[in-house]
Structures are given as structure tokens and as C-alpha cells.
Amino acid sequence: MRSDRSATTGHERRWRKLETIEFDVVIIGGGAAGSVVASRLAADPDVRVCLIEAGPFGAEGERLPHPRNALKTEFDYDHPITSQIRGNSYVRHSGLSFRDCGFLPPPDDFTAWVAAGATGWSYDAMLPYWNRLAPVAASDRSPLAEDFVAACRTALGVPIRDDFNDGPFTDGAGFLPALAVPPSPDRDRPNLTILDETRAEHLDPSRGVTIRGDQLIRARYEYVLCAGAISTPILLLRSGIGPAAHLESDLGFEVRADLPGVGEHLLGHPASLIVWEPARPIPEADTAAGLFVRRDPALTGPDLAFRLSRTPGEITLTSAVPRPRGAGRLRLSGADPWGKPVLEQHPEAYDERTLVDGLRLAREVAATEPFASWITREITPGPELRGDDELAAYGRAAHHREQHPAGTCRIGAVVDPELRLHGFDNVRIADASVFPEMPSVDPAATVLMVAERAADLISQSFAAEKGQSSVAGNESKREGEQR
């Protein structure tokens, strides 16, 4: 499967014209998902892989700050949300890949996926991919977080969870599991080329990926889009793949494929927050603690999730809706390929009510010892806001979606259960955009599970190709011998 000319690493040839423009697999997006797919595929020396990444891809990650420290920096794509009637019009989607929490989604999440058309994506089928990730427990626990967990138990009667991943849970408070660093591509592999600081400008599945204006990168077998739930549909739309009406009427683009689902069903975890002024210095140890509450006893899992965090001079508790009922949409704003996309949120009344309940429950915990002794006063929304209408108005103003965009190229509508783009056998998508529904927990681990499954599906496809080639070769040999 390897072509005659050997590949050099992207580091050696980043800024000069490529000597070889054809690879077996071309991966677009070097975040968590793309790194996993590239690492797994390049482990086979007979598969030549090219990874295209718009940002820097330092050999040791030395140029890449942690995503939460990269907000409002050169690494932040800063995609705005359009003006909202019932939501925060100032939400910004960064496009950064967050990999903080290692949560195994409960079985019900994958049951919803299968029901939405993701045949073969059951909990049991996905469990082996989870086992590859190996989440790790927090080793240095903050007294602030310990007191928060204790107060949650006293105030709300929820159990303390030593390990949120030891089985499905309905509620509880505890320390959040950290996600182990996913496999990173080995730049020294002769069969792997990494082109960082390089944008994929256009995709023509029959010809290749255009970069730097006039350079074409071709895949002999497959293109794998791993650019995320914002950038992946943007690339497809720029390439004429998406809703025909939007492409033709709004943008004047030639339609390569009419796929109405591209950019639709933009999901996320609607969230709001409450902020307190601390009564004493906060230790530097890990404050990653969480609370899950089930308000509706008919549910099999929580319907409110909280995360405790600290910033200089503040204690913050973010509340989120695990299973939101609202969804949004992504569209291009114009023909300018680098213009900001139009991102819409369509929040539901259920999501709004849930966030109001979250603010009230947060105040109950804040008034309970031993957590109460850490707090001097409530900074926002402020103790004067008490009524449902007031808190709902605050929730709409402070409402945001955690950095969890998903669903814009979902299985069933845009890709098949093997992640192949409808109408194109040589294009797969492997990132959060394929989620049919939002996982009820932090989706970082789910993204990696999707990437691991994608790598397996591609490897199996290669194995089938090799088998067919071997059979064809043996048949030709036998025919020659018979002659």
C-alpha cells in the first residue's frame, strides 16, 4: 500500500513544496481525534499518512498552551453566536480541543445513538474503546473541593462517588476523573507527514485537499475529517457539500452534493454559572469536583450537572444540562472562505428551567458547611435575584454552551454507521460532529472513542483491500500456470 517514494516528516518540509502529494490516508485536523487516528494508522509502516493541522503542532507540544489557557489568544478561532432571543448572544466557540474529564457515557446515551441510526454503536460495542483510554484519578485533592463534596451530600442527600466510572449513576458528588493523554503521532515515523500551520481550504474527494492556494494533497484510499463540530462542516460547506439551498442561494456555490444535514443539529451542553468571593486563599491543588443531580425520579441518570473550579479571587460553580432538548445550526456567512460562520442556538424552555434549578441548588450547597466557610459573598448573579423570572433572565444573559459543540455531521443524516460521508466512499468523519445525540457527560472521552473506532474501521478496510489484492494476485498466478 505504500507508494514508491518515501515520505519525510512535516517538520522537515513544512514551508516548501511537497515532493510527494499522494498518500494512502489524508487526515484533516490534528486535535485529539485526528491525533488518535494518525497515531493508530501510522503504526502500520505500509500505510502512508498525511496529517493536516491549521495550528502549530510542536514536537513536544511546547508551543501549545492548555486549551483553557489559550482562550482569547492566537490559538482561539473565536466563532461568535448570532443574536439570541432566549439565550446569550455573546457566546464564543473557540474551536479548541478540551480534554479535561474522562467520563464513560452511560448505556442510555449509546442506546439513544442506536435509536437515531447509529447501528453498531451500542454501549457494549463501544466499551473496548473506552478500555484503551485509561482515565486517571485525581492525586492531589484540594480542601476546597473536599468541603464542596461534603456539603453536596449534606445539602442535597446525594451519595459521594469515589469513581464516577465504576458504573452508571443517577446522582452523586465527587472528584472528576482526569483523561489520560491520548496517543500522539510519532513525527519520526517515515510513513507520517505532518503539515502544521496549514489550513485545508477545499476538499474534492475525487481530486484531493487544496492547501496554500494551489497545492493539492491526494489520498489514494481515504480522507478523514477530524477538524471538530465547527470546522468540519465549514470545510464541507466551502467544498460544495451541504444543503443545496444554502450553497446556491445564499453563497452562490456550485453544489457537489446536496446533504441537508451538514451544519444542522448543533448540540452542546447549555450552561450557566454562579460565582462567589472566597473567604480565604484557595489552595493550588486540584479543584476538579463535580455534582450530579436527578430531579426527575423517572430518569435513569442525572438531569443537572455541576463543576467546581477556581480562578484568582473567585470560586465558580458551572451548572449544565446533561441531556438538552434544544439544538442549533451552523451556516457560512458568505463566500469568503475565512469569514466567521453563522452559529445559531435554539434553546428550549426545558433547558432554561433546568438552569434556573441549577442556580437554586448551587445556593443550597453554598449555604451548607463545610463549603459555606469558604465563601464571603455571592458575586453573580447576586443575592438580590431570587424570583424565577429574575433568575431565568440572568440565565439567558449568562447562558453559554460549554466548549462541547457536536452533532453537525451526525450519524444517519450526514455519515453512515461506518462514518462514511453519504455519497462518498472515500471520506469519513471522526470527531464530535458525528454525535447523533449529546452524551450526558463531558464528551472528551467520547470523542476519543469515536476516533479509536474510526481507526479500526479504516484498518479493517485496508485489510480487506489487501485480501482482495492477494486473491486477485493468486488467481492471476494460477491462470499463468495453467497456460
C-alpha positions as CSV (number, residue, x, y, z in Angstrom):
1,M,0.0,0.0,0.0
2,R,3.0,2.3,0.4
3,S,3.9,4.2,-2.8
4,D,7.4,4.1,-4.2
5,R,8.7,7.4,-2.9
6,S,9.3,7.7,0.9
7,A,7.7,10.5,2.9
8,T,9.7,12.9,5.0
9,T,8.3,14.4,8.2
10,G,6.3,17.6,8.1
11,H,8.8,19.3,10.3
12,E,11.5,19.0,7.6
13,R,9.3,20.2,4.8
14,R,6.7,22.5,6.3
15,W,7.3,25.5,4.1
16,R,8.5,24.1,0.8
17,K,6.5,22.5,-2.0
18,L,5.8,18.8,-1.3
19,E,7.8,16.3,-3.3
20,T,5.1,13.8,-3.0
21,I,1.4,14.8,-3.0
22,E,-0.2,11.4,-2.7
23,F,-0.7,9.4,0.5
24,D,-2.8,6.5,1.4
25,V,-4.8,8.4,4.0
26,V,-5.1,12.2,4.5
27,I,-6.4,13.4,7.9
28,I,-7.7,16.9,8.3
29,G,-7.4,18.2,11.9
30,G,-4.7,17.4,14.4
31,G,-6.6,17.8,17.6
32,A,-7.5,14.9,20.0
33,A,-9.4,12.9,17.4
34,G,-7.0,13.5,14.5
35,S,-4.0,12.7,16.6
36,V,-5.5,9.3,17.6
37,V,-6.4,8.4,14.1
38,A,-3.0,9.4,12.8
39,S,-1.2,7.6,15.5
40,R,-3.1,4.4,15.1
41,L,-2.9,4.3,11.3
42,A,0.8,5.3,11.1
43,A,1.7,2.4,13.4
44,D,1.3,0.2,10.2
45,P,4.5,1.0,8.2
46,D,2.8,0.1,5.0
47,V,0.2,2.9,5.3
48,R,1.4,6.4,4.3
49,V,-0.4,9.1,6.3
50,C,-0.6,12.8,6.0
51,L,-2.0,14.9,8.9
52,I,-3.0,18.5,8.0
53,E,-3.4,20.8,11.0
54,A,-4.3,24.5,10.9
55,G,-2.4,25.3,14.1
56,P,1.1,24.6,15.3
57,F,2.0,21.0,16.2
58,G,5.1,21.2,18.3
59,A,7.2,18.0,18.7
60,E,6.7,18.1,22.4
61,G,3.7,20.4,22.5
62,E,5.9,23.2,23.7
63,R,4.1,25.9,21.6
64,L,0.6,24.7,22.6
65,P,-0.8,26.0,25.8
66,H,-3.6,24.1,27.6
67,P,-6.8,24.9,25.8
68,R,-8.3,26.7,28.8
69,N,-5.2,29.0,28.8
70,A,-5.5,29.5,25.1
71,L,-8.8,31.3,25.1
72,K,-8.6,34.8,23.6
73,T,-5.2,34.1,22.2
74,E,-3.9,33.4,18.7
75,F,-5.0,29.8,19.1
76,D,-8.7,30.7,19.6
77,Y,-10.9,30.7,16.5
78,D,-13.4,32.7,18.4
79,H,-16.6,31.8,16.5
80,P,-19.5,34.0,17.6
81,I,-23.1,33.0,18.1
82,T,-25.8,35.1,16.3
83,S,-28.1,37.3,18.3
84,Q,-30.4,35.2,20.5
85,I,-33.9,35.8,21.7
86,R,-33.7,33.4,24.6
87,G,-30.0,32.9,25.1
88,N,-26.7,34.6,25.5
89,S,-25.8,36.5,22.3
90,Y,-22.2,36.8,23.3
91,V,-21.2,33.1,23.3
92,R,-17.9,32.3,21.6
93,H,-16.9,28.9,20.3
94,S,-13.1,28.7,20.4
95,G,-12.6,25.6,18.3
96,L,-10.1,24.4,20.9
97,S,-9.9,20.7,21.9
98,F,-10.7,20.3,25.6
99,R,-9.6,17.0,27.2
100,D,-10.2,17.6,30.9
101,C,-12.6,14.9,32.1
102,G,-12.6,11.2,31.4
103,F,-16.2,10.1,31.6
104,L,-17.6,6.8,30.3
105,P,-21.0,7.7,28.8
106,P,-23.8,5.6,30.4
107,P,-25.5,2.9,28.4
108,D,-28.6,5.1,27.8
109,D,-26.5,7.5,25.8
110,F,-25.5,4.9,23.3
111,T,-29.0,3.5,23.3
112,A,-30.1,6.9,22.0
113,W,-27.4,6.8,19.4
114,V,-28.5,3.4,18.1
115,A,-32.1,4.6,18.0
116,A,-31.0,7.7,16.0
117,G,-29.5,5.4,13.3
118,A,-26.0,4.6,14.7
119,T,-26.3,0.9,14.1
120,G,-23.4,-0.9,15.8
121,W,-22.7,1.9,18.3
122,S,-24.1,0.2,21.4
123,Y,-22.6,0.5,24.9
124,D,-21.2,-3.0,24.7
125,A,-19.7,-2.3,21.3
126,M,-18.0,0.9,22.5
127,L,-16.7,-0.4,25.8
128,P,-13.5,-1.8,24.3
129,Y,-12.6,1.7,23.0
130,W,-13.2,3.1,26.5
131,N,-10.8,0.5,27.9
132,R,-8.0,1.9,25.7
133,L,-8.3,5.3,27.3
134,A,-7.4,4.6,30.9
135,P,-8.7,7.6,32.8
136,V,-6.8,8.5,35.9
137,A,-8.0,9.6,39.4
138,A,-7.0,13.0,40.8
139,S,-3.9,12.6,43.0
140,D,-3.8,15.9,44.8
141,R,-7.2,16.9,46.1
142,S,-8.0,20.5,47.2
143,P,-9.5,21.0,50.7
144,L,-11.9,23.4,48.9
145,A,-13.1,20.6,46.6
146,E,-13.3,18.1,49.5
147,D,-15.5,20.5,51.5
148,F,-17.7,21.1,48.4
149,V,-18.3,17.4,48.0
150,A,-19.2,17.0,51.7
151,A,-21.6,19.9,51.5
152,C,-23.3,18.4,48.5
153,R,-24.0,15.3,50.4
154,T,-25.4,17.2,53.4
155,A,-27.5,19.7,51.5
156,L,-28.9,17.5,48.7
157,G,-28.6,14.0,50.1
158,V,-26.6,12.7,47.1
159,P,-24.0,10.0,47.6
160,I,-20.3,10.6,47.4
161,R,-18.8,8.8,44.4
162,D,-15.3,7.6,44.7
163,D,-15.2,6.7,41.0
164,F,-17.8,8.1,38.6
165,N,-16.8,5.4,36.1
166,D,-17.4,2.3,38.1
167,G,-20.9,2.0,36.7
168,P,-23.9,4.0,35.6
169,F,-25.1,6.5,38.3
170,T,-28.2,8.6,38.9
171,D,-26.6,11.2,41.1
172,G,-23.7,11.9,43.3
173,A,-20.8,14.2,44.2
174,G,-17.1,13.5,43.9
175,F,-13.8,14.2,42.2
176,L,-13.8,14.3,38.4
177,P,-11.8,11.6,36.6
178,A,-8.9,13.1,34.5
179,L,-8.4,11.8,31.0
180,A,-5.1,10.3,30.2
181,V,-3.2,12.0,27.3
182,P,-4.3,10.3,24.1
183,P,-1.7,8.8,21.8
184,S,0.3,11.4,19.9
185,P,1.6,10.9,16.3
186,D,5.3,10.0,16.2
187,R,6.8,12.6,13.9
188,D,9.9,10.4,13.3
189,R,7.9,7.7,11.5
190,P,9.0,7.7,7.8
191,N,5.4,7.0,6.7
192,L,3.9,10.0,8.5
193,T,3.9,13.6,7.2
194,I,2.5,16.3,9.5
195,L,1.7,19.6,7.8
196,D,1.0,22.0,10.6
197,E,0.1,25.7,10.4
198,T,-1.6,24.6,7.2
199,R,-5.3,25.1,6.5
200,A,-7.3,22.7,4.5
201,E,-9.0,25.1,2.1
202,H,-11.2,22.9,0.0
203,L,-12.0,19.2,-0.4
204,D,-12.7,17.5,-3.7
205,P,-13.0,13.8,-2.9
206,S,-12.1,12.9,-6.5
207,R,-9.0,15.1,-6.6
208,G,-7.7,16.0,-3.2
209,V,-7.4,18.6,-0.5
210,T,-6.3,22.1,-1.5
211,I,-3.8,23.8,0.8
212,R,-1.8,27.1,0.5
213,G,-3.9,28.2,-2.5
214,D,-2.5,25.8,-5.2
215,Q,-1.1,22.7,-3.5
216,L,-3.2,19.5,-3.8
217,I,-2.8,16.7,-1.3
218,R,-4.3,13.4,-2.6
219,A,-5.4,10.3,-0.7
220,R,-5.3,7.0,-2.6
221,Y,-7.8,5.5,-0.2
222,E,-9.4,7.8,2.3
223,Y,-9.8,11.3,3.6
224,V,-10.6,11.5,7.3
225,L,-12.1,14.8,8.6
226,C,-11.3,15.4,12.3
227,A,-11.5,19.2,12.5
228,G,-14.3,19.3,15.0
229,A,-18.0,20.1,15.0
230,I,-17.4,23.6,13.8
231,S,-14.5,23.4,11.3
232,T,-15.6,20.0,9.8
233,P,-18.9,21.3,8.5
234,I,-17.3,24.6,7.5
235,L,-14.9,22.7,5.2
236,L,-17.7,20.6,3.7
237,L,-19.8,23.7,3.0
238,R,-16.9,25.5,1.5
239,S,-16.4,22.5,-0.7
240,G,-20.0,22.5,-2.0
241,I,-21.2,19.6,0.2
242,G,-24.2,20.5,2.3
243,P,-27.8,22.0,1.9
244,A,-28.2,22.9,-1.7
245,A,-30.4,25.9,-1.0
246,H,-27.8,27.4,1.3
247,L,-25.0,26.7,-1.0
248,E,-26.7,28.0,-4.2
249,S,-29.0,30.8,-2.9
250,D,-27.0,32.2,0.0
251,L,-23.5,31.7,-1.2
252,G,-23.6,31.2,-5.0
253,F,-21.5,27.9,-4.7
254,E,-21.7,25.0,-7.1
255,V,-23.3,22.1,-5.3
256,R,-21.1,19.0,-5.3
257,A,-23.5,17.0,-3.1
258,D,-26.9,18.0,-1.6
259,L,-26.6,16.9,2.1
260,P,-29.1,18.9,4.1
261,G,-27.8,17.6,7.4
262,V,-24.4,19.3,7.2
263,G,-24.3,22.1,9.8
264,E,-27.7,21.1,11.3
265,H,-28.3,19.8,14.8
266,L,-25.6,21.8,16.5
267,L,-25.5,20.4,20.0
268,G,-23.9,21.4,23.3
269,H,-24.4,21.4,27.0
270,P,-26.3,24.6,27.9
271,A,-24.6,26.0,31.0
272,S,-24.8,28.9,33.4
273,L,-22.7,29.8,36.4
274,I,-22.7,31.2,39.9
275,V,-19.6,33.0,41.2
276,W,-18.5,33.6,44.8
277,E,-15.8,35.6,46.5
278,P,-13.6,33.3,48.6
279,A,-13.2,34.0,52.4
280,R,-9.6,32.8,52.4
281,P,-6.8,31.8,50.0
282,I,-7.6,28.8,47.8
283,P,-5.0,26.1,47.7
284,E,-3.3,25.4,44.4
285,A,-4.3,21.7,44.5
286,D,-6.8,20.2,42.0
287,T,-10.3,21.6,42.4
288,A,-11.9,19.4,39.8
289,A,-15.0,18.3,41.7
290,G,-18.5,17.6,40.3
291,L,-22.1,17.2,41.4
292,F,-24.8,15.3,39.5
293,V,-28.5,15.7,40.5
294,R,-31.5,13.8,39.3
295,R,-34.6,16.0,39.7
296,D,-36.9,13.6,37.8
297,P,-37.1,10.2,39.5
298,A,-38.4,8.7,36.3
299,L,-35.0,9.2,34.7
300,T,-32.2,6.7,34.8
301,G,-29.5,9.3,35.0
302,P,-28.9,12.9,36.2
303,D,-30.6,15.9,34.6
304,L,-28.3,18.5,36.2
305,A,-24.5,18.5,36.3
306,F,-22.1,20.9,38.1
307,R,-18.4,21.5,38.0
308,L,-16.4,23.4,40.7
309,S,-13.5,25.5,39.5
310,R,-11.4,28.4,40.8
311,T,-9.9,31.4,39.2
312,P,-7.8,34.1,41.0
313,G,-10.1,35.6,43.6
314,E,-13.2,33.6,42.7
315,I,-14.9,30.3,43.2
316,T,-17.1,29.2,40.3
317,L,-19.7,26.5,40.0
318,T,-20.9,25.9,36.5
319,S,-24.2,24.1,36.0
320,A,-25.1,22.3,32.8
321,V,-27.9,20.4,31.2
322,P,-26.7,16.8,30.6
323,R,-29.5,16.0,28.1
324,P,-30.5,19.2,26.4
325,R,-33.6,19.4,24.3
326,G,-32.5,22.4,22.2
327,A,-30.2,22.4,19.2
328,G,-28.8,25.0,16.8
329,R,-27.4,25.3,13.3
330,L,-24.2,26.3,11.5
331,R,-24.1,28.2,8.2
332,L,-21.5,30.1,6.3
333,S,-21.8,33.9,6.5
334,G,-20.7,34.4,2.9
335,A,-18.4,33.4,0.1
336,D,-15.3,34.5,2.0
337,P,-13.8,31.1,2.9
338,W,-12.3,32.5,6.1
339,G,-15.3,34.6,7.2
340,K,-16.9,33.8,10.6
341,P,-19.6,31.1,10.4
342,V,-23.2,31.9,11.5
343,L,-23.9,29.8,14.6
344,E,-27.4,29.7,15.9
345,Q,-28.7,28.5,19.3
346,H,-32.2,27.2,19.7
347,P,-32.7,26.8,23.4
348,E,-35.8,25.1,24.8
349,A,-37.9,26.1,27.8
350,Y,-36.8,22.9,29.4
351,D,-33.1,23.9,29.2
352,E,-33.9,27.3,30.7
353,R,-35.9,25.8,33.6
354,T,-33.1,23.3,34.3
355,L,-30.5,26.1,34.6
356,V,-32.7,28.1,37.0
357,D,-33.0,25.0,39.2
358,G,-29.2,24.7,39.0
359,L,-28.8,28.2,40.4
360,R,-31.1,27.4,43.3
361,L,-29.3,24.1,44.1
362,A,-25.9,25.8,43.9
363,R,-27.1,28.3,46.5
364,E,-28.2,25.5,48.8
365,V,-24.8,23.9,48.7
366,A,-23.1,27.3,49.2
367,A,-25.1,27.8,52.4
368,T,-24.0,24.4,53.8
369,E,-20.9,23.7,55.8
370,P,-18.1,22.9,55.4
371,F,-18.3,24.6,52.0
372,A,-20.0,27.7,53.3
373,S,-17.0,28.8,55.3
374,W,-15.0,29.2,52.1
375,I,-17.4,31.9,50.8
376,T,-17.7,35.6,51.7
377,R,-20.4,36.7,49.3
378,E,-22.1,35.8,46.0
379,I,-20.7,37.9,43.2
380,T,-23.0,36.8,40.4
381,P,-25.9,36.6,39.8
382,G,-26.1,38.4,43.1
383,P,-28.2,37.6,46.2
384,E,-30.8,40.2,45.2
385,L,-32.0,38.0,42.3
386,R,-34.4,35.5,43.9
387,G,-37.5,35.0,41.7
388,D,-37.9,32.5,38.8
389,D,-38.2,35.3,36.2
390,E,-35.2,37.1,37.5
391,L,-33.1,34.0,37.6
392,A,-34.3,33.0,34.1
393,A,-33.3,36.4,32.8
394,Y,-29.9,36.0,34.3
395,G,-29.6,32.5,32.9
396,R,-30.4,33.8,29.4
397,A,-27.8,36.5,29.8
398,A,-25.1,34.3,31.2
399,H,-26.2,31.2,29.3
400,H,-23.4,29.6,27.3
401,R,-22.6,26.3,25.9
402,E,-19.5,24.6,27.4
403,Q,-16.8,24.0,24.8
404,H,-18.7,20.9,23.7
405,P,-20.1,21.6,20.2
406,A,-21.3,18.4,18.5
407,G,-23.8,16.9,16.1
408,T,-23.3,19.0,12.9
409,C,-22.5,16.0,10.7
410,R,-24.3,13.3,12.7
411,I,-24.5,9.6,12.0
412,G,-27.6,8.9,10.0
413,A,-28.1,12.3,8.5
414,V,-24.5,13.0,7.1
415,V,-22.5,9.9,7.6
416,D,-23.3,6.2,7.8
417,P,-22.6,4.0,10.9
418,E,-19.1,3.4,9.5
419,L,-18.6,7.1,9.5
420,R,-18.5,7.4,5.7
421,L,-19.8,10.6,4.2
422,H,-23.1,9.9,2.3
423,G,-22.3,9.7,-1.4
424,F,-18.5,9.4,-1.0
425,D,-16.9,6.1,-0.2
426,N,-13.5,7.6,0.4
427,V,-14.4,10.2,3.0
428,R,-15.0,9.6,6.7
429,I,-15.7,11.9,9.6
430,A,-14.3,11.1,13.0
431,D,-15.0,13.9,15.6
432,A,-17.8,15.2,17.7
433,S,-19.7,16.4,14.7
434,V,-20.9,12.7,14.1
435,F,-22.7,12.5,17.5
436,P,-26.3,11.7,16.9
437,E,-27.2,13.0,20.4
438,M,-25.3,14.7,23.1
439,P,-23.6,12.5,25.7
440,S,-24.9,13.2,29.1
441,V,-21.3,13.6,30.5
442,D,-18.3,15.5,29.4
443,P,-17.8,14.4,25.8
444,A,-13.9,14.4,25.7
445,A,-13.6,10.6,26.1
446,T,-16.5,10.0,23.7
447,V,-14.6,11.9,21.0
448,L,-11.5,9.7,21.6
449,M,-13.7,6.6,21.4
450,V,-15.1,7.7,18.1
451,A,-11.5,8.3,16.8
452,E,-10.4,4.8,18.0
453,R,-13.4,3.2,16.3
454,A,-12.7,5.2,13.1
455,A,-9.1,4.0,13.1
456,D,-10.3,0.4,13.4
457,L,-12.8,0.8,10.6
458,I,-10.2,2.2,8.3
459,S,-7.7,-0.5,9.2
460,Q,-10.3,-3.2,8.6
461,S,-11.0,-1.6,5.2
462,F,-7.3,-1.7,4.4
463,A,-7.1,-5.3,5.4
464,A,-10.0,-6.1,3.1
465,E,-8.2,-4.3,0.3
466,K,-5.0,-6.3,0.9
467,G,-7.0,-9.5,1.0
468,Q,-8.7,-8.8,-2.3
469,S,-5.3,-7.9,-3.8
470,S,-3.8,-11.1,-2.6
471,V,-6.7,-13.2,-4.0
472,A,-6.5,-11.4,-7.3
473,G,-2.8,-12.0,-7.4
474,N,-3.2,-15.7,-6.7
475,E,-5.8,-16.1,-9.4
476,S,-3.6,-14.4,-11.9
477,K,-0.7,-16.6,-10.9
478,R,-2.9,-19.8,-11.3
479,E,-4.1,-18.6,-14.7
480,G,-0.5,-18.1,-15.8
481,E,0.5,-21.6,-14.6
482,Q,-2.5,-23.2,-16.4
483,R,-1.3,-21.5,-19.6
